[in-house]
């Protein structure tokens, strides 16, 4: 009997170990390997080339909110997270009109600081960290793309494009750069040494501000961007492959593992899914989603089960977080805000499919919403005053980082 009991116990243990995980941990999506991006917790705005805003790390336990000390961080600082959870800032110094690139530790210790642009009369845009160790900085006012060595802060090269830059910088799998620039709104591609490969002129291309200008297909062979009236699909050699009538705020296009595209189309007020060849998979109107509108300033996210998350206003004019499955079914609408609030970050998804959003009501708060649409936890602070900026980032040590913009200065909020 004893032998039989041991055998049964082993069978039960094996059965448990082979069971399908629960819904909240069914990972039908993976983060696409992208050789040109640094292997760091957050090397580019929206985390990856598919703009999923999906981290491979768990979020914080909401034990504390800290202000990270910093020096002279002024006027719309934007950040990425480098190796060993170093923070890489791009910010504009108001008093000197210079664009400054800084690298420092999570506790605020500066590793190096470098002036990368003079006479920077515009807001600084978010940099991108490559696997080669180069930080690509968009010089918004000078229309210059700058490559800076991550280890030392020394400028590798600087390429003037003419006019202002209108976006952050995207990287394809081969390390080529993509940026919007100039008075004629050109989409340009540079090779890793800063030489122009090609440019497409279209005055109607949608300004991406500090966001990467394009989203890539999983294989890296196609890129997607929006104009004021069309979504374009180009090859990485600038060939137009197809287009679709759409107006997509700030090029907020998410692509899943099979190449489907997801976006909010302002032209017809629909949440839309297209196949990789531009055919309609599904469309949902605001009415079908019980929404008054979708919030265009808060970037969406995609979880590891392929579900989408957006922020909007429902028909009762309450701020809600909406979850939609990859096949276009409304999963849930979370209205725990109890009225209209000011969302001050993009959405972020962690490794457990928990969704995070920073907002003001009127105090500063960050909400963590479980996969099934139930509030997991929330943290608040009366002392933090901030205004919308967009960025929300997750370190490999499970801390959320947000820029905290107060009047003309910026510090960092760190949530453990």
C-alpha positions in Angstrom: 0.0 0.0 0.0 2.8 2.4 0.9 4.4 1.9 -2.6 1.0 2.4 -4.3 0.4 5.6 -2.3 3.8 7.0 -3.3 3.1 6.2 -7.0 -0.3 7.9 -6.8 1.3 10.9 -5.2 3.9 11.1 -7.9 1.1 10.9 -10.6 -0.9 13.7 -8.9 2.2 15.9 -8.7 2.9 15.3 -12.4 -0.7 16.1 -13.2 -0.5 19.3 -11.3 2.8 20.3 -13.0 1.3 19.6 -16.5 -2.0 21.5 -15.9 -2.9 24.4 -18.1 -2.3 27.7 -16.3 -5.2 29.8 -15.4 -6.6 32.5 -17.7 -4.5 35.2 -16.1 -1.3 33.4 -17.0 -2.1 32.0 -20.5 0.7 33.5 -22.5 -0.4 33.3 -26.2 1.9 36.3 -27.0 5.6 36.7 -26.6 7.9 39.7 -26.8 9.4 39.5 -30.3 13.2 39.3 -30.3 14.6 42.5 -31.8 18.3 42.3 -32.3 18.9 46.0 -32.7 17.3 47.1 -29.4 19.2 46.8 -26.2 18.5 43.9 -23.9 17.3 46.3 -21.1 14.1 46.7 -19.2 12.7 49.5 -21.4 15.0 50.5 -24.4 12.3 52.5 -26.3 9.1 54.3 -25.7 6.2 51.7 -25.5 8.9 49.1 -24.7 9.3 47.3 -28.1 9.0 47.6 -31.9 5.4 46.4 -31.8 4.4 49.2 -29.2 2.8 46.7 -26.8 3.9 48.6 -23.6 4.3 45.1 -22.2 7.1 44.3 -19.7 8.6 40.9 -19.0 8.8 41.8 -15.3 6.3 41.9 -12.5 5.1 45.2 -11.2 5.6 46.7 -7.7 3.8 45.7 -4.5 2.8 49.4 -3.9 4.7 49.7 -0.6 6.0 53.2 -1.2 6.3 56.2 -3.4 9.7 58.0 -3.6 11.0 61.0 -5.4 14.3 60.3 -7.1 16.8 63.2 -6.6 18.1 64.7 -9.8 19.9 67.8 -11.0 18.6 70.3 -13.5 16.0 68.1 -15.1 13.9 70.8 -16.8 11.1 71.0 -19.4 9.6 67.7 -20.4 12.2 65.2 -19.6 11.7 61.8 -21.3 13.4 58.6 -20.2 14.3 55.1 -21.2 15.8 52.4 -18.9 19.2 51.1 -19.8 21.3 48.1 -18.7 21.4 47.5 -14.9 18.3 49.7 -14.5 20.1 52.9 -15.3 17.9 55.8 -16.2 18.7 57.7 -19.4 17.2 61.2 -19.6 16.7 63.5 -22.5 15.7 66.9 -21.2 15.8 70.6 -22.2 17.5 73.0 -19.9 15.4 76.2 -20.0 18.1 78.6 -18.8 20.7 77.5 -21.3 18.3 76.3 -24.1 20.4 73.1 -24.4 19.2 69.5 -24.8 20.9 67.5 -22.2 21.4 63.7 -22.2 22.0 62.2 -18.7 22.6 58.7 -17.4 22.2 57.9 -13.7 21.4 55.2 -11.3 18.0 54.5 -9.8 19.0 56.3 -6.6 19.8 59.5 -8.5 23.6 59.3 -8.8 24.7 60.8 -12.1 27.0 58.6 -14.1 27.5 61.2 -16.9 25.9 64.2 -18.5 26.3 65.5 -22.0 25.1 68.5 -24.1 23.8 67.0 -27.3 22.0 70.1 -28.8 22.3 73.9 -28.6 19.5 76.4 -29.0 16.9 73.7 -28.2 13.7 75.9 -28.1 11.4 72.9 -28.3 10.6 70.0 -25.9 13.0 67.2 -25.8 11.9 63.8 -27.3 12.5 60.3 -26.0 15.8 58.6 -27.0 16.2 55.0 -28.1 18.8 52.5 -26.8 20.4 50.1 -29.3 22.1 46.8 -28.7 25.3 48.3 -30.1 25.5 50.5 -27.1 24.4 53.7 -28.9 21.7 56.0 -27.6 19.9 57.6 -30.5 18.8 61.1 -29.5 16.2 63.1 -31.6 17.3 66.7 -31.6 13.8 68.2 -32.0 14.7 71.8 -32.6 17.8 71.4 -34.8 16.4 68.6 -36.9 19.4 66.5 -36.0 19.8 62.8 -35.1 22.6 62.2 -32.6 24.3 59.0 -31.7 25.8 58.9 -28.2 27.9 56.1 -26.6 25.9 54.7 -23.6 29.1 53.9 -21.6 30.7 57.3 -21.8 28.2 59.9 -23.0 30.6 60.7 -25.9 28.9 61.7 -29.2 29.6 59.1 -32.0 28.0 61.1 -34.8 25.4 63.7 -35.6 23.3 63.9 -38.8 21.4 67.1 -39.6 18.2 66.4 -41.5 16.8 69.9 -41.8 13.8 71.5 -40.2 12.5 70.2 -36.9 12.1 66.5 -35.9 8.5 65.4 -35.2 9.0 62.1 -33.5 11.2 59.8 -31.5 13.3 57.2 -33.2 12.4 53.6 -34.3 14.8 50.8 -35.2 14.3 47.9 -37.5 15.9 44.5 -36.9 19.0 45.5 -38.8 19.6 48.6 -36.7 18.4 51.2 -39.3 16.8 54.3 -37.8 13.4 55.8 -38.7 12.3 59.4 -37.9 9.8 62.1 -39.0 11.4 65.4 -39.8 11.3 68.6 -41.8 8.7 71.2 -42.9 7.4 68.8 -45.4 6.9 66.0 -42.9 9.3 63.4 -44.3 9.7 59.9 -43.0 13.4 59.2 -43.2 15.5 56.1 -42.7 19.2 56.3 -41.7 21.7 53.4 -41.5 23.5 52.8 -38.1 26.3 55.1 -39.1 23.9 58.0 -39.7 23.8 58.0 -43.5 20.4 58.7 -45.1 19.0 55.5 -46.8 15.8 57.0 -48.1 13.0 59.5 -47.3 9.3 59.7 -48.1 7.8 63.1 -48.3 4.1 63.4 -47.3 2.9 66.6 -45.6 0.0 64.7 -44.2 2.1 62.3 -42.1 0.9 62.3 -38.5 3.3 64.0 -36.1 4.3 61.5 -33.5 5.8 64.0 -31.0 8.2 62.0 -28.7 6.8 58.7 -29.8 8.6 56.3 -32.2 7.2 57.1 -35.7 6.5 53.6 -36.9 5.4 50.1 -35.7 7.0 47.0 -37.1 5.6 43.6 -38.2 6.9 40.6 -36.1 9.3 39.6 -38.9 10.6 43.2 -39.3 9.9 43.4 -43.0 7.0 45.8 -42.8 6.5 49.1 -41.0 3.3 51.0 -40.3 2.6 54.7 -39.9 -0.3 57.0 -40.2 -1.1 60.2 -42.1 -4.0 62.5 -41.5 -6.2 60.3 -43.7 -4.4 57.0 -44.3 -2.6 54.1 -42.6 0.5 53.1 -44.7 2.3 49.9 -44.8 5.8 50.2 -46.2 8.7 47.8 -46.7 11.9 48.7 -44.9 13.2 49.8 -48.4 10.4 52.4 -48.7 8.1 50.5 -51.0 4.4 51.2 -50.4 2.7 47.8 -49.9 -0.8 48.9 -49.0 -2.8 51.7 -47.4 -6.1 51.9 -45.4 -8.2 55.0 -44.8 -7.6 56.0 -41.2 -6.5 58.8 -38.9 -4.5 57.4 -36.0 -3.5 59.8 -33.2 0.2 59.8 -32.7 0.8 56.6 -34.7 -0.5 54.5 -31.8 -0.6 51.2 -33.6 -0.1 47.9 -31.8 0.9 44.7 -33.7 0.5 41.2 -32.3 2.6 38.1 -32.9 0.7 37.0 -36.0 1.0 40.5 -37.6 -2.5 41.9 -36.9 -2.7 45.6 -36.4 -4.9 47.3 -33.7 -5.6 51.0 -33.5 -8.3 53.6 -32.8 -9.4 55.2 -36.1 -10.5 58.9 -35.5 -11.9 59.0 -39.0 -14.9 56.8 -38.3 -14.5 56.5 -34.4 -13.9 52.8 -34.5 -11.5 50.5 -32.7 -10.1 48.6 -35.7 -8.1 45.4 -36.3 -6.5 44.8 -39.7 -4.7 41.7 -40.9 -1.1 42.0 -42.0 -2.2 42.5 -45.6 -4.5 45.4 -44.7 -7.9 43.6 -44.7 -10.4 44.3 -42.0 -10.6 41.6 -39.3 -13.1 43.5 -37.1 -14.2 47.0 -36.2 -16.0 48.2 -33.0 -17.8 51.5 -32.8 -17.9 53.6 -29.7 -21.5 52.6 -29.3 -20.7 48.9 -29.3 -18.1 49.6 -26.6 -20.5 51.7 -24.6 -18.1 54.6 -24.9 -18.5 58.3 -25.6 -14.9 58.4 -26.9 -11.5 56.7 -26.6 -8.8 58.8 -25.0 -6.3 59.6 -27.7 -3.5 60.9 -25.4 -3.1 57.7 -23.4 -1.4 55.0 -25.4 -3.0 51.5 -25.3 -1.3 48.2 -24.2 -1.5 44.5 -25.1 -1.1 41.7 -22.6 0.5 38.3 -22.9 -2.9 36.8 -23.9 -3.3 39.2 -26.8 -5.9 41.3 -25.1 -6.0 45.1 -25.7 -6.5 47.8 -23.1 -7.6 51.4 -23.8 -8.7 54.4 -21.7 -11.9 56.2 -22.6 -15.0 58.0 -21.4 -18.2 55.9 -21.1 -21.6 57.2 -22.0 -22.0 58.4 -18.4 -18.8 60.5 -18.9 -16.8 58.4 -16.5 -13.2 57.5 -17.2 -12.9 53.8 -17.8 -10.2 51.2 -18.7 -11.6 48.9 -21.4 -10.3 45.4 -22.2 -11.0 43.8 -25.6 -9.9 40.4 -26.8 -7.9 39.9 -29.9 -11.0 38.7 -31.8 -12.9 41.9 -31.0 -15.0 40.8 -27.9 -15.5 43.3 -25.1 -14.1 41.6 -22.0 -14.7 44.2 -19.4 -14.9 47.9 -18.7 -13.5 49.1 -15.4 -14.9 52.3 -14.0 -13.4 52.3 -10.5 -12.5 56.0 -11.0 -16.1 56.9 -10.2 -16.2 59.9 -12.6 -14.0 61.7 -15.1 -10.3 61.8 -14.1 -7.1 63.0 -15.8 -5.0 60.1 -17.0 -1.4 61.2 -16.8 0.4 58.1 -18.2 0.1 55.6 -20.9 -1.1 52.1 -20.0 1.5 49.5 -18.9 1.2 45.7 -18.8 3.4 43.6 -16.5 4.4 39.9 -16.7 1.3 38.8 -14.8 -1.0 40.7 -17.2 -1.7 43.4 -14.5 -2.5 46.8 -16.1 -1.1 50.0 -14.6 -2.3 53.6 -15.1 -1.3 56.9 -13.4 -4.0 59.5 -12.9 -5.1 62.5 -10.9 -8.3 62.6 -8.9 -7.3 65.3 -7.7 -4.4 63.5 -5.9 -1.7 61.6 -7.7 -2.6 57.9 -8.0 -1.5 54.7 -9.7 -4.0 51.9 -10.2 -3.2 48.3 -10.8 -6.0 46.3 -12.5 -6.0 42.5 -12.6 -6.5 40.5 -15.8 -10.1 39.9 -15.0 -10.9 43.7 -14.5 -10.8 43.8 -10.7 -8.7 46.4 -8.9 -5.7 44.7 -7.5 -4.3 47.7 -5.6 -3.8 51.4 -5.7 -1.3 53.9 -4.3 -1.8 57.6 -3.9 0.1 60.7 -2.8 -1.1 64.2 -1.9 2.3 65.7 -2.2 3.0 64.9 -5.8 1.7 67.4 -8.3 2.3 66.5 -11.9 0.9 67.0 -15.4 0.3 64.7 -18.3 3.5 63.4 -20.0 2.8 59.9 -21.1 5.7 57.8 -20.0 5.4 55.0 -17.5 8.2 52.4 -17.2 9.0 49.2 -15.3 12.4 48.1 -14.1 13.7 44.6 -13.8 13.6 45.1 -10.0 9.8 45.6 -10.1 9.7 49.4 -9.7 7.5 51.7 -11.7 9.2 54.9 -12.9 7.4 58.1 -14.1 8.6 61.6 -14.9 7.1 64.1 -12.5 6.8 67.5 -14.2 6.3 70.4 -11.9 6.2 73.8 -13.5 9.6 74.0 -15.3 11.4 71.2 -13.5 11.2 67.4 -13.7 12.0 64.8 -11.1 11.3 61.1 -11.1 8.6 59.2 -9.2 9.6 55.7 -8.1 7.0 53.3 -6.9 8.1 50.1 -5.1 
